[in-house]
Amino acid sequence: MIPAVDDAPTPLSLQPNSAIANFQQALLRQIRRYQRYPEAARHGGLKGTVETYFVVRRDGTLLDARVQSSSGQLLLDDAAIQAIRRAQPFPSIPAGLPDRLGVRLGIAFSPS
């Protein structure tokens, strides 16, 4: 079943205003607090950026999280999704923005 257009999350990248920019920064700060560089990756000196996509409801509930573009390292890809899941609940979506937002976010991992 294909969701109606009104039910689809609005991508943050399509909403150019300061409320969006502030909300994106709040999401990034929240996720960074829960981001963990895997010990097994440290031993291998793995690094990379995982492009993620996740959907948040107005109250900060995470509805979906997935890898949009792999880092090439399954260990890092999994760590990125785990960080997003641990970071919930997210800040509430500000008034004036849609009830559900799709967020694209690159999460970088480095052994240093």
Gaussian input, Z-matrix of N, CA and C with variables (Angstrom, degrees):
# hf/3-21g

backbone

0 1
 N
 C     1     B1
 C     2     B2     1     A1
 N     3     B3     2     A2     1     D1
 C     4     B4     3     A3     2     D2
 C     5     B5     4     A4     3     D3
 N     6     B6     5     A5     4     D4
 C     7     B7     6     A6     5     D5
 C     8     B8     7     A7     6     D6
 N     9     B9     8     A8     7     D7
 C    10    B10     9     A9     8     D8
 C    11    B11    10    A10     9     D9
 N    12    B12    11    A11    10    D10
 C    13    B13    12    A12    11    D11
 C    14    B14    13    A13    12    D12
 N    15    B15    14    A14    13    D13
 C    16    B16    15    A15    14    D14
 C    17    B17    16    A16    15    D15
 N    18    B18    17    A17    16    D16
 C    19    B19    18    A18    17    D17
 C    20    B20    19    A19    18    D18
 N    21    B21    20    A20    19    D19
 C    22    B22    21    A21    20    D20
 C    23    B23    22    A22    21    D21
 N    24    B24    23    A23    22    D22
 C    25    B25    24    A24    23    D23
 C    26    B26    25    A25    24    D24
 N    27    B27    26    A26    25    D25
 C    28    B28    27    A27    26    D26
 C    29    B29    28    A28    27    D27
 N    30    B30    29    A29    28    D28
 C    31    B31    30    A30    29    D29
 C    32    B32    31    A31    30    D30
 N    33    B33    32    A32    31    D31
 C    34    B34    33    A33    32    D32
 C    35    B35    34    A34    33    D33
 N    36    B36    35    A35    34    D34
 C    37    B37    36    A36    35    D35
 C    38    B38    37    A37    36    D36
 N    39    B39    38    A38    37    D37
 C    40    B40    39    A39    38    D38
 C    41    B41    40    A40    39    D39
 N    42    B42    41    A41    40    D40
 C    43    B43    42    A42    41    D41
 C    44    B44    43    A43    42    D42
 N    45    B45    44    A44    43    D43
 C    46    B46    45    A45    44    D44
 C    47    B47    46    A46    45    D45
 N    48    B48    47    A47    46    D46
 C    49    B49    48    A48    47    D47
 C    50    B50    49    A49    48    D48
 N    51    B51    50    A50    49    D49
 C    52    B52    51    A51    50    D50
 C    53    B53    52    A52    51    D51
 N    54    B54    53    A53    52    D52
 C    55    B55    54    A54    53    D53
 C    56    B56    55    A55    54    D54
 N    57    B57    56    A56    55    D55
 C    58    B58    57    A57    56    D56
 C    59    B59    58    A58    57    D57
 N    60    B60    59    A59    58    D58
 C    61    B61    60    A60    59    D59
 C    62    B62    61    A61    60    D60
 N    63    B63    62    A62    61    D61
 C    64    B64    63    A63    62    D62
 C    65    B65    64    A64    63    D63
 N    66    B66    65    A65    64    D64
 C    67    B67    66    A66    65    D65
 C    68    B68    67    A67    66    D66
 N    69    B69    68    A68    67    D67
 C    70    B70    69    A69    68    D68
 C    71    B71    70    A70    69    D69
 N    72    B72    71    A71    70    D70
 C    73    B73    72    A72    71    D71
 C    74    B74    73    A73    72    D72
 N    75    B75    74    A74    73    D73
 C    76    B76    75    A75    74    D74
 C    77    B77    76    A76    75    D75
 N    78    B78    77    A77    76    D76
 C    79    B79    78    A78    77    D77
 C    80    B80    79    A79    78    D78
 N    81    B81    80    A80    79    D79
 C    82    B82    81    A81    80    D80
 C    83    B83    82    A82    81    D81
 N    84    B84    83    A83    82    D82
 C    85    B85    84    A84    83    D83
 C    86    B86    85    A85    84    D84
 N    87    B87    86    A86    85    D85
 C    88    B88    87    A87    86    D86
 C    89    B89    88    A88    87    D87
 N    90    B90    89    A89    88    D88
 C    91    B91    90    A90    89    D89
 C    92    B92    91    A91    90    D90
 N    93    B93    92    A92    91    D91
 C    94    B94    93    A93    92    D92
 C    95    B95    94    A94    93    D93
 N    96    B96    95    A95    94    D94
 C    97    B97    96    A96    95    D95
 C    98    B98    97    A97    96    D96
 N    99    B99    98    A98    97    D97
 C   100   B100    99    A99    98    D98
 C   101   B101   100   A100    99    D99
 N   102   B102   101   A101   100   D100
 C   103   B103   102   A102   101   D101
 C   104   B104   103   A103   102   D102
 N   105   B105   104   A104   103   D103
 C   106   B106   105   A105   104   D104
 C   107   B107   106   A106   105   D105
 N   108   B108   107   A107   106   D106
 C   109   B109   108   A108   107   D107
 C   110   B110   109   A109   108   D108
 N   111   B111   110   A110   109   D109
 C   112   B112   111   A111   110   D110
 C   113   B113   112   A112   111   D111
 N   114   B114   113   A113   112   D112
 C   115   B115   114   A114   113   D113
 C   116   B116   115   A115   114   D114
 N   117   B117   116   A116   115   D115
 C   118   B118   117   A117   116   D116
 C   119   B119   118   A118   117   D117
 N   120   B120   119   A119   118   D118
 C   121   B121   120   A120   119   D119
 C   122   B122   121   A121   120   D120
 N   123   B123   122   A122   121   D121
 C   124   B124   123   A123   122   D122
 C   125   B125   124   A124   123   D123
 N   126   B126   125   A125   124   D124
 C   127   B127   126   A126   125   D125
 C   128   B128   127   A127   126   D126
 N   129   B129   128   A128   127   D127
 C   130   B130   129   A129   128   D128
 C   131   B131   130   A130   129   D129
 N   132   B132   131   A131   130   D130
 C   133   B133   132   A132   131   D131
 C   134   B134   133   A133   132   D132
 N   135   B135   134   A134   133   D133
 C   136   B136   135   A135   134   D134
 C   137   B137   136   A136   135   D135
 N   138   B138   137   A137   136   D136
 C   139   B139   138   A138   137   D137
 C   140   B140   139   A139   138   D138
 N   141   B141   140   A140   139   D139
 C   142   B142   141   A141   140   D140
 C   143   B143   142   A142   141   D141
 N   144   B144   143   A143   142   D142
 C   145   B145   144   A144   143   D143
 C   146   B146   145   A145   144   D144
 N   147   B147   146   A146   145   D145
 C   148   B148   147   A147   146   D146
 C   149   B149   148   A148   147   D147
 N   150   B150   149   A149   148   D148
 C   151   B151   150   A150   149   D149
 C   152   B152   151   A151   150   D150
 N   153   B153   152   A152   151   D151
 C   154   B154   153   A153   152   D152
 C   155   B155   154   A154   153   D153
 N   156   B156   155   A155   154   D154
 C   157   B157   156   A156   155   D155
 C   158   B158   157   A157   156   D156
 N   159   B159   158   A158   157   D157
 C   160   B160   159   A159   158   D158
 C   161   B161   160   A160   159   D159
 N   162   B162   161   A161   160   D160
 C   163   B163   162   A162   161   D161
 C   164   B164   163   A163   162   D162
 N   165   B165   164   A164   163   D163
 C   166   B166   165   A165   164   D164
 C   167   B167   166   A166   165   D165
 N   168   B168   167   A167   166   D166
 C   169   B169   168   A168   167   D167
 C   170   B170   169   A169   168   D168
 N   171   B171   170   A170   169   D169
 C   172   B172   171   A171   170   D170
 C   173   B173   172   A172   171   D171
 N   174   B174   173   A173   172   D172
 C   175   B175   174   A174   173   D173
 C   176   B176   175   A175   174   D174
 N   177   B177   176   A176   175   D175
 C   178   B178   177   A177   176   D176
 C   179   B179   178   A178   177   D177
 N   180   B180   179   A179   178   D178
 C   181   B181   180   A180   179   D179
 C   182   B182   181   A181   180   D180
 N   183   B183   182   A182   181   D181
 C   184   B184   183   A183   182   D182
 C   185   B185   184   A184   183   D183
 N   186   B186   185   A185   184   D184
 C   187   B187   186   A186   185   D185
 C   188   B188   187   A187   186   D186
 N   189   B189   188   A188   187   D187
 C   190   B190   189   A189   188   D188
 C   191   B191   190   A190   189   D189
 N   192   B192   191   A191   190   D190
 C   193   B193   192   A192   191   D191
 C   194   B194   193   A193   192   D192
 N   195   B195   194   A194   193   D193
 C   196   B196   195   A195   194   D194
 C   197   B197   196   A196   195   D195
 N   198   B198   197   A197   196   D196
 C   199   B199   198   A198   197   D197
 C   200   B200   199   A199   198   D198
 N   201   B201   200   A200   199   D199
 C   202   B202   201   A201   200   D200
 C   203   B203   202   A202   201   D201
 N   204   B204   203   A203   202   D202
 C   205   B205   204   A204   203   D203
 C   206   B206   205   A205   204   D204
 N   207   B207   206   A206   205   D205
 C   208   B208   207   A207   206   D206
 C   209   B209   208   A208   207   D207
 N   210   B210   209   A209   208   D208
 C   211   B211   210   A210   209   D209
 C   212   B212   211   A211   210   D210
 N   213   B213   212   A212   211   D211
 C   214   B214   213   A213   212   D212
 C   215   B215   214   A214   213   D213
 N   216   B216   215   A215   214   D214
 C   217   B217   216   A216   215   D215
 C   218   B218   217   A217   216   D216
 N   219   B219   218   A218   217   D217
 C   220   B220   219   A219   218   D218
 C   221   B221   220   A220   219   D219
 N   222   B222   221   A221   220   D220
 C   223   B223   222   A222   221   D221
 C   224   B224   223   A223   222   D222
 N   225   B225   224   A224   223   D223
 C   226   B226   225   A225   224   D224
 C   227   B227   226   A226   225   D225
 N   228   B228   227   A227   226   D226
 C   229   B229   228   A228   227   D227
 C   230   B230   229   A229   228   D228
 N   231   B231   230   A230   229   D229
 C   232   B232   231   A231   230   D230
 C   233   B233   232   A232   231   D231
 N   234   B234   233   A233   232   D232
 C   235   B235   234   A234   233   D233
 C   236   B236   235   A235   234   D234
 N   237   B237   236   A236   235   D235
 C   238   B238   237   A237   236   D236
 C   239   B239   238   A238   237   D237
 N   240   B240   239   A239   238   D238
 C   241   B241   240   A240   239   D239
 C   242   B242   241   A241   240   D240
 N   243   B243   242   A242   241   D241
 C   244   B244   243   A243   242   D242
 C   245   B245   244   A244   243   D243
 N   246   B246   245   A245   244   D244
 C   247   B247   246   A246   245   D245
 C   248   B248   247   A247   246   D246
 N   249   B249   248   A248   247   D247
 C   250   B250   249   A249   248   D248
 C   251   B251   250   A250   249   D249
 N   252   B252   251   A251   250   D250
 C   253   B253   252   A252   251   D251
 C   254   B254   253   A253   252   D252
 N   255   B255   254   A254   253   D253
 C   256   B256   255   A255   254   D254
 C   257   B257   256   A256   255   D255
 N   258   B258   257   A257   256   D256
 C   259   B259   258   A258   257   D257
 C   260   B260   259   A259   258   D258
 N   261   B261   260   A260   259   D259
 C   262   B262   261   A261   260   D260
 C   263   B263   262   A262   261   D261
 N   264   B264   263   A263   262   D262
 C   265   B265   264   A264   263   D263
 C   266   B266   265   A265   264   D264
 N   267   B267   266   A266   265   D265
 C   268   B268   267   A267   266   D266
 C   269   B269   268   A268   267   D267
 N   270   B270   269   A269   268   D268
 C   271   B271   270   A270   269   D269
 C   272   B272   271   A271   270   D270
 N   273   B273   272   A272   271   D271
 C   274   B274   273   A273   272   D272
 C   275   B275   274   A274   273   D273
 N   276   B276   275   A275   274   D274
 C   277   B277   276   A276   275   D275
 C   278   B278   277   A277   276   D276
 N   279   B279   278   A278   277   D277
 C   280   B280   279   A279   278   D278
 C   281   B281   280   A280   279   D279
 N   282   B282   281   A281   280   D280
 C   283   B283   282   A282   281   D281
 C   284   B284   283   A283   282   D282
 N   285   B285   284   A284   283   D283
 C   286   B286   285   A285   284   D284
 C   287   B287   286   A286   285   D285
 N   288   B288   287   A287   286   D286
 C   289   B289   288   A288   287   D287
 C   290   B290   289   A289   288   D288
 N   291   B291   290   A290   289   D289
 C   292   B292   291   A291   290   D290
 C   293   B293   292   A292   291   D291
 N   294   B294   293   A293   292   D292
 C   295   B295   294   A294   293   D293
 C   296   B296   295   A295   294   D294
 N   297   B297   296   A296   295   D295
 C   298   B298   297   A297   296   D296
 C   299   B299   298   A298   297   D297
 N   300   B300   299   A299   298   D298
 C   301   B301   300   A300   299   D299
 C   302   B302   301   A301   300   D300
 N   303   B303   302   A302   301   D301
 C   304   B304   303   A303   302   D302
 C   305   B305   304   A304   303   D303
 N   306   B306   305   A305   304   D304
 C   307   B307   306   A306   305   D305
 C   308   B308   307   A307   306   D306
 N   309   B309   308   A308   307   D307
 C   310   B310   309   A309   308   D308
 C   311   B311   310   A310   309   D309
 N   312   B312   311   A311   310   D310
 C   313   B313   312   A312   311   D311
 C   314   B314   313   A313   312   D312
 N   315   B315   314   A314   313   D313
 C   316   B316   315   A315   314   D314
 C   317   B317   316   A316   315   D315
 N   318   B318   317   A317   316   D316
 C   319   B319   318   A318   317   D317
 C   320   B320   319   A319   318   D318
 N   321   B321   320   A320   319   D319
 C   322   B322   321   A321   320   D320
 C   323   B323   322   A322   321   D321
 N   324   B324   323   A323   322   D322
 C   325   B325   324   A324   323   D323
 C   326   B326   325   A325   324   D324
 N   327   B327   326   A326   325   D325
 C   328   B328   327   A327   326   D326
 C   329   B329   328   A328   327   D327
 N   330   B330   329   A329   328   D328
 C   331   B331   330   A330   329   D329
 C   332   B332   331   A331   330   D330
 N   333   B333   332   A332   331   D331
 C   334   B334   333   A333   332   D332
 C   335   B335   334   A334   333   D333

   B1=1.4492
   B2=1.5338
   B3=1.3045
   B4=1.4576
   B5=1.5232
   B6=1.3651
   B7=1.4639
   B8=1.5244
   B9=1.3151
   B10=1.4594
   B11=1.5223
   B12=1.3047
   B13=1.4610
   B14=1.5286
   B15=1.3321
   B16=1.4654
   B17=1.5231
   B18=1.3403
   B19=1.4542
   B20=1.5195
   B21=1.3170
   B22=1.4641
   B23=1.5263
   B24=1.3364
   B25=1.4578
   B26=1.5176
   B27=1.3016
   B28=1.4576
   B29=1.5184
   B30=1.3407
   B31=1.4613
   B32=1.5296
   B33=1.3280
   B34=1.4624
   B35=1.5129
   B36=1.3238
   B37=1.4540
   B38=1.5324
   B39=1.3266
   B40=1.4546
   B41=1.5239
   B42=1.3189
   B43=1.4533
   B44=1.5310
   B45=1.3423
   B46=1.4615
   B47=1.5334
   B48=1.3200
   B49=1.4614
   B50=1.5223
   B51=1.3227
   B52=1.4565
   B53=1.5254
   B54=1.3356
   B55=1.4654
   B56=1.5219
   B57=1.3274
   B58=1.4600
   B59=1.5231
   B60=1.3171
   B61=1.4708
   B62=1.5220
   B63=1.3195
   B64=1.4611
   B65=1.5182
   B66=1.3337
   B67=1.4612
   B68=1.5244
   B69=1.3370
   B70=1.4663
   B71=1.5250
   B72=1.3204
   B73=1.4621
   B74=1.5274
   B75=1.3278
   B76=1.4680
   B77=1.5231
   B78=1.3351
   B79=1.4657
   B80=1.5265
   B81=1.3213
   B82=1.4563
   B83=1.5328
   B84=1.3234
   B85=1.4709
   B86=1.5252
   B87=1.3215
   B88=1.4685
   B89=1.5268
   B90=1.3290
   B91=1.4621
   B92=1.5262
   B93=1.3066
   B94=1.4767
   B95=1.5178
   B96=1.3277
   B97=1.4710
   B98=1.5206
   B99=1.3235
   B100=1.4637
   B101=1.5266
   B102=1.3130
   B103=1.4634
   B104=1.5284
   B105=1.3205
   B106=1.4588
   B107=1.5233
   B108=1.3147
   B109=1.4580
   B110=1.5249
   B111=1.3438
   B112=1.4680
   B113=1.5334
   B114=1.3135
   B115=1.4689
   B116=1.5266
   B117=1.3251
   B118=1.4718
   B119=1.5332
   B120=1.3159
   B121=1.4621
   B122=1.5193
   B123=1.3256
   B124=1.4627
   B125=1.5297
   B126=1.3264
   B127=1.4692
   B128=1.5226
   B129=1.3163
   B130=1.4600
   B131=1.5218
   B132=1.3404
   B133=1.4588
   B134=1.5171
   B135=1.3332
   B136=1.4640
   B137=1.5259
   B138=1.3217
   B139=1.4514
   B140=1.5167
   B141=1.3113
   B142=1.4575
   B143=1.5061
   B144=1.3150
   B145=1.4640
   B146=1.5205
   B147=1.3102
   B148=1.4608
   B149=1.5230
   B150=1.3211
   B151=1.4584
   B152=1.5249
   B153=1.3188
   B154=1.4591
   B155=1.5248
   B156=1.3158
   B157=1.4581
   B158=1.5154
   B159=1.3255
   B160=1.4578
   B161=1.5205
   B162=1.3151
   B163=1.4599
   B164=1.5263
   B165=1.3303
   B166=1.4566
   B167=1.5236
   B168=1.3218
   B169=1.4707
   B170=1.5256
   B171=1.3136
   B172=1.4676
   B173=1.5247
   B174=1.3200
   B175=1.4703
   B176=1.5306
   B177=1.3399
   B178=1.4578
   B179=1.5178
   B180=1.3157
   B181=1.4594
   B182=1.5266
   B183=1.3087
   B184=1.4596
   B185=1.5180
   B186=1.3291
   B187=1.4587
   B188=1.5240
   B189=1.3329
   B190=1.4580
   B191=1.5229
   B192=1.3201
   B193=1.4727
   B194=1.5163
   B195=1.3440
   B196=1.4672
   B197=1.5283
   B198=1.3152
   B199=1.4594
   B200=1.5201
   B201=1.3153
   B202=1.4625
   B203=1.5276
   B204=1.3360
   B205=1.4568
   B206=1.5276
   B207=1.3144
   B208=1.4582
   B209=1.5281
   B210=1.3096
   B211=1.4609
   B212=1.5245
   B213=1.3214
   B214=1.4627
   B215=1.5201
   B216=1.3292
   B217=1.4606
   B218=1.5256
   B219=1.3255
   B220=1.4616
   B221=1.5255
   B222=1.3168
   B223=1.4643
   B224=1.5385
   B225=1.3205
   B226=1.4646
   B227=1.5273
   B228=1.3253
   B229=1.4632
   B230=1.5286
   B231=1.3335
   B232=1.4723
   B233=1.5261
   B234=1.3270
   B235=1.4647
   B236=1.5273
   B237=1.3109
   B238=1.4666
   B239=1.5283
   B240=1.3168
   B241=1.4679
   B242=1.5261
   B243=1.3196
   B244=1.4731
   B245=1.5288
   B246=1.3348
   B247=1.4681
   B248=1.5312
   B249=1.3167
   B250=1.4613
   B251=1.5219
   B252=1.3115
   B253=1.4755
   B254=1.5262
   B255=1.3369
   B256=1.4732
   B257=1.5247
   B258=1.3168
   B259=1.4666
   B260=1.5230
   B261=1.3140
   B262=1.4555
   B263=1.5248
   B264=1.3086
   B265=1.4583
   B266=1.5298
   B267=1.3038
   B268=1.4507
   B269=1.5253
   B270=1.3359
   B271=1.4678
   B272=1.5260
   B273=1.3056
   B274=1.4696
   B275=1.5228
   B276=1.3187
   B277=1.4618
   B278=1.5272
   B279=1.3195
   B280=1.4800
   B281=1.5280
   B282=1.3196
   B283=1.4705
   B284=1.5211
   B285=1.3039
   B286=1.4572
   B287=1.5141
   B288=1.3323
   B289=1.4610
   B290=1.5252
   B291=1.3313
   B292=1.4686
   B293=1.5312
   B294=1.3343
   B295=1.4618
   B296=1.5246
   B297=1.3253
   B298=1.4692
   B299=1.5115
   B300=1.3327
   B301=1.4632
   B302=1.5149
   B303=1.3251
   B304=1.4524
   B305=1.5189
   B306=1.3221
   B307=1.4622
   B308=1.5233
   B309=1.3223
   B310=1.4660
   B311=1.5163
   B312=1.3321
   B313=1.4469
   B314=1.5226
   B315=1.3136
   B316=1.4535
   B317=1.5129
   B318=1.3312
   B319=1.4486
   B320=1.5220
   B321=1.3405
   B322=1.4646
   B323=1.5308
   B324=1.3226
   B325=1.4617
   B326=1.5227
   B327=1.3278
   B328=1.4634
   B329=1.5315
   B330=1.3295
   B331=1.4691
   B332=1.5271
   B333=1.3202
   B334=1.4732
   B335=1.5071
   A1=108.50
   A2=117.67
   A3=123.16
   A4=108.27
   A5=117.41
   A6=118.50
   A7=111.50
   A8=115.32
   A9=120.43
   A10=108.77
   A11=116.03
   A12=121.06
   A13=110.83
   A14=117.95
   A15=121.56
   A16=112.24
   A17=117.58
   A18=121.41
   A19=112.69
   A20=116.93
   A21=120.03
   A22=110.08
   A23=116.93
   A24=118.38
   A25=110.68
   A26=116.29
   A27=121.73
   A28=108.94
   A29=118.59
   A30=119.53
   A31=110.80
   A32=115.90
   A33=119.54
   A34=111.81
   A35=117.87
   A36=120.22
   A37=112.65
   A38=117.99
   A39=120.77
   A40=112.53
   A41=118.09
   A42=122.55
   A43=109.84
   A44=118.91
   A45=120.03
   A46=113.55
   A47=118.16
   A48=120.60
   A49=109.68
   A50=116.35
   A51=120.07
   A52=112.19
   A53=118.68
   A54=120.75
   A55=109.78
   A56=116.29
   A57=120.50
   A58=110.15
   A59=116.82
   A60=120.38
   A61=110.73
   A62=117.46
   A63=121.03
   A64=111.47
   A65=115.94
   A66=119.90
   A67=110.36
   A68=117.77
   A69=120.84
   A70=110.60
   A71=117.00
   A72=120.69
   A73=111.15
   A74=116.87
   A75=120.41
   A76=110.81
   A77=116.78
   A78=120.43
   A79=110.78
   A80=116.29
   A81=121.21
   A82=111.09
   A83=117.14
   A84=120.76
   A85=110.85
   A86=116.35
   A87=121.51
   A88=110.39
   A89=116.89
   A90=120.79
   A91=110.88
   A92=117.84
   A93=120.49
   A94=111.91
   A95=117.54
   A96=120.25
   A97=111.99
   A98=116.20
   A99=121.08
   A100=113.18
   A101=116.61
   A102=120.99
   A103=109.58
   A104=116.44
   A105=122.51
   A106=108.80
   A107=115.47
   A108=119.80
   A109=106.29
   A110=118.07
   A111=120.48
   A112=112.14
   A113=115.99
   A114=121.28
   A115=111.02
   A116=116.86
   A117=120.32
   A118=110.47
   A119=117.48
   A120=121.32
   A121=110.28
   A122=116.55
   A123=121.67
   A124=110.39
   A125=115.83
   A126=120.03
   A127=111.73
   A128=116.61
   A129=120.62
   A130=113.26
   A131=116.76
   A132=120.45
   A133=113.22
   A134=116.41
   A135=120.62
   A136=111.30
   A137=115.32
   A138=120.55
   A139=108.73
   A140=114.86
   A141=119.81
   A142=111.25
   A143=114.70
   A144=121.89
   A145=108.94
   A146=115.11
   A147=122.58
   A148=107.40
   A149=117.10
   A150=121.21
   A151=106.93
   A152=115.76
   A153=120.63
   A154=110.60
   A155=114.85
   A156=122.32
   A157=106.30
   A158=116.45
   A159=118.82
   A160=110.15
   A161=115.32
   A162=122.21
   A163=108.17
   A164=114.66
   A165=121.93
   A166=109.37
   A167=115.00
   A168=121.16
   A169=108.92
   A170=117.36
   A171=123.01
   A172=113.22
   A173=118.27
   A174=121.02
   A175=113.27
   A176=117.80
   A177=121.19
   A178=114.26
   A179=116.89
   A180=121.51
   A181=110.31
   A182=116.22
   A183=122.03
   A184=108.54
   A185=117.02
   A186=121.48
   A187=112.48
   A188=116.85
   A189=120.88
   A190=108.30
   A191=116.39
   A192=121.23
   A193=108.03
   A194=115.04
   A195=118.37
   A196=110.41
   A197=114.29
   A198=120.84
   A199=107.73
   A200=116.27
   A201=121.49
   A202=109.71
   A203=115.76
   A204=121.97
   A205=107.45
   A206=115.91
   A207=122.07
   A208=112.58
   A209=114.61
   A210=121.74
   A211=110.68
   A212=115.36
   A213=120.99
   A214=111.80
   A215=115.78
   A216=122.20
   A217=108.73
   A218=117.18
   A219=121.44
   A220=111.25
   A221=117.63
   A222=122.66
   A223=110.80
   A224=117.07
   A225=121.19
   A226=111.50
   A227=116.51
   A228=120.38
   A229=110.04
   A230=116.05
   A231=120.30
   A232=111.40
   A233=116.93
   A234=120.95
   A235=111.14
   A236=117.54
   A237=121.08
   A238=110.85
   A239=117.01
   A240=120.75
   A241=110.37
   A242=117.35
   A243=120.68
   A244=110.71
   A245=117.16
   A246=120.63
   A247=110.32
   A248=117.07
   A249=121.03
   A250=109.96
   A251=117.17
   A252=120.58
   A253=111.56
   A254=117.21
   A255=120.29
   A256=111.74
   A257=117.58
   A258=121.93
   A259=113.64
   A260=118.24
   A261=118.88
   A262=111.11
   A263=119.18
   A264=126.05
   A265=111.02
   A266=114.66
   A267=121.92
   A268=109.83
   A269=117.11
   A270=118.79
   A271=109.63
   A272=116.04
   A273=120.52
   A274=109.81
   A275=115.03
   A276=120.87
   A277=107.87
   A278=117.24
   A279=120.15
   A280=112.57
   A281=114.70
   A282=120.97
   A283=108.69
   A284=115.21
   A285=119.98
   A286=113.06
   A287=116.49
   A288=121.00
   A289=108.17
   A290=117.16
   A291=120.34
   A292=112.54
   A293=115.70
   A294=121.54
   A295=113.13
   A296=117.00
   A297=122.12
   A298=108.15
   A299=115.38
   A300=119.57
   A301=110.03
   A302=114.67
   A303=121.47
   A304=107.95
   A305=116.63
   A306=121.58
   A307=109.70
   A308=116.45
   A309=122.01
   A310=106.81
   A311=115.73
   A312=119.73
   A313=110.87
   A314=115.99
   A315=121.20
   A316=109.57
   A317=117.03
   A318=122.47
   A319=107.67
   A320=115.04
   A321=121.09
   A322=110.88
   A323=114.74
   A324=121.95
   A325=108.54
   A326=114.87
   A327=121.06
   A328=108.16
   A329=117.92
   A330=119.55
   A331=113.74
   A332=118.24
   A333=119.07
   A334=112.36
   D1=129.75
   D2=179.98
   D3=-91.47
   D4=126.84
   D5=-179.27
   D6=-67.41
   D7=151.62
   D8=175.59
   D9=-64.35
   D10=154.91
   D11=-178.59
   D12=-56.38
   D13=-39.37
   D14=-179.17
   D15=-65.15
   D16=-24.49
   D17=-178.66
   D18=-85.37
   D19=-14.62
   D20=-176.92
   D21=-73.23
   D22=137.97
   D23=177.29
   D24=-65.00
   D25=143.25
   D26=178.99
   D27=-86.32
   D28=123.38
   D29=178.48
   D30=-66.70
   D31=135.13
   D32=179.68
   D33=-59.72
   D34=-31.68
   D35=-176.75
   D36=-65.47
   D37=-14.78
   D38=179.72
   D39=-93.98
   D40=0.70
   D41=-175.19
   D42=-116.63
   D43=84.19
   D44=-175.41
   D45=-83.08
   D46=90.99
   D47=172.04
   D48=-155.20
   D49=170.92
   D50=-174.55
   D51=-68.67
   D52=-31.08
   D53=177.86
   D54=-61.39
   D55=-40.96
   D56=178.46
   D57=-66.22
   D58=-46.56
   D59=-179.11
   D60=-59.66
   D61=-43.30
   D62=178.51
   D63=-64.88
   D64=-40.72
   D65=179.69
   D66=-66.66
   D67=-41.40
   D68=177.45
   D69=-59.24
   D70=-43.50
   D71=179.43
   D72=-63.97
   D73=-38.94
   D74=177.96
   D75=-64.13
   D76=-41.02
   D77=177.71
   D78=-63.57
   D79=-45.03
   D80=-179.42
   D81=-61.15
   D82=-45.44
   D83=178.14
   D84=-60.64
   D85=-42.60
   D86=-179.39
   D87=-61.48
   D88=-47.21
   D89=-178.07
   D90=-67.39
   D91=-40.83
   D92=179.93
   D93=-59.33
   D94=-32.62
   D95=177.98
   D96=-63.36
   D97=-26.60
   D98=-175.86
   D99=-107.65
   D100=1.71
   D101=-179.92
   D102=-76.68
   D103=129.30
   D104=179.17
   D105=-125.34
   D106=130.35
   D107=175.06
   D108=-81.57
   D109=120.38
   D110=-175.92
   D111=-62.25
   D112=135.54
   D113=-179.84
   D114=-58.30
   D115=-40.25
   D116=179.43
   D117=-63.54
   D118=-32.87
   D119=177.96
   D120=-70.97
   D121=-34.74
   D122=178.98
   D123=-62.07
   D124=-43.34
   D125=179.82
   D126=-63.21
   D127=-32.58
   D128=179.50
   D129=-91.42
   D130=-3.51
   D131=-178.66
   D132=64.96
   D133=29.42
   D134=-177.13
   D135=-71.47
   D136=142.21
   D137=173.65
   D138=-146.15
   D139=157.73
   D140=178.89
   D141=164.28
   D142=171.18
   D143=178.55
   D144=-119.04
   D145=129.99
   D146=178.59
   D147=-102.62
   D148=120.73
   D149=174.94
   D150=-86.50
   D151=116.33
   D152=-177.23
   D153=-109.78
   D154=162.19
   D155=173.35
   D156=-137.90
   D157=127.43
   D158=176.89
   D159=-141.44
   D160=158.20
   D161=-176.69
   D162=-117.97
   D163=130.39
   D164=-178.60
   D165=-120.10
   D166=138.64
   D167=175.30
   D168=-90.18
   D169=159.12
   D170=-175.97
   D171=-47.65
   D172=-38.55
   D173=-177.59
   D174=-80.46
   D175=3.75
   D176=178.18
   D177=93.99
   D178=3.08
   D179=179.01
   D180=-73.80
   D181=133.39
   D182=175.67
   D183=-80.48
   D184=125.57
   D185=179.97
   D186=-99.37
   D187=-31.38
   D188=-176.51
   D189=-161.64
   D190=146.42
   D191=174.71
   D192=-147.66
   D193=133.55
   D194=179.96
   D195=-153.92
   D196=163.39
   D197=176.15
   D198=-81.83
   D199=122.78
   D200=176.97
   D201=-85.16
   D202=-41.86
   D203=179.54
   D204=-145.01
   D205=121.81
   D206=-174.86
   D207=-69.61
   D208=151.88
   D209=173.18
   D210=-78.18
   D211=-11.44
   D212=-173.96
   D213=92.81
   D214=-3.10
   D215=179.59
   D216=-126.79
   D217=110.45
   D218=-178.14
   D219=-56.22
   D220=-37.70
   D221=179.91
   D222=-59.29
   D223=-43.43
   D224=179.41
   D225=-72.86
   D226=-38.41
   D227=177.48
   D228=-59.53
   D229=-45.88
   D230=178.78
   D231=-63.43
   D232=-40.64
   D233=-179.83
   D234=-63.35
   D235=-35.76
   D236=178.87
   D237=-65.25
   D238=-46.11
   D239=179.77
   D240=-66.42
   D241=-39.05
   D242=177.45
   D243=-62.02
   D244=-39.82
   D245=179.14
   D246=-61.72
   D247=-43.06
   D248=178.88
   D249=-62.68
   D250=-44.90
   D251=-178.97
   D252=-65.29
   D253=-40.88
   D254=179.36
   D255=-67.20
   D256=-28.42
   D257=-174.53
   D258=-75.15
   D259=-11.48
   D260=-178.30
   D261=-78.35
   D262=152.16
   D263=3.42
   D264=-75.98
   D265=147.24
   D266=178.86
   D267=-85.35
   D268=167.19
   D269=173.74
   D270=-58.39
   D271=150.00
   D272=178.28
   D273=-65.37
   D274=145.47
   D275=176.61
   D276=-68.60
   D277=129.44
   D278=-178.83
   D279=-61.42
   D280=151.54
   D281=175.61
   D282=-58.30
   D283=146.60
   D284=179.87
   D285=93.36
   D286=-11.99
   D287=175.73
   D288=-105.01
   D289=161.39
   D290=-178.55
   D291=-60.40
   D292=160.85
   D293=-179.43
   D294=-69.64
   D295=-24.59
   D296=177.44
   D297=-132.12
   D298=134.62
   D299=178.75
   D300=-126.45
   D301=138.04
   D302=171.15
   D303=-94.25
   D304=129.78
   D305=-174.88
   D306=-119.99
   D307=127.31
   D308=172.88
   D309=-102.97
   D310=126.96
   D311=-176.11
   D312=-145.44
   D313=129.97
   D314=174.37
   D315=-88.40
   D316=128.01
   D317=178.74
   D318=-115.64
   D319=115.80
   D320=-174.58
   D321=-95.92
   D322=142.86
   D323=176.66
   D324=-127.27
   D325=136.59
   D326=178.88
   D327=-149.22
   D328=143.43
   D329=-178.39
   D330=-70.35
   D331=-13.31
   D332=-177.99
   D333=-88.29

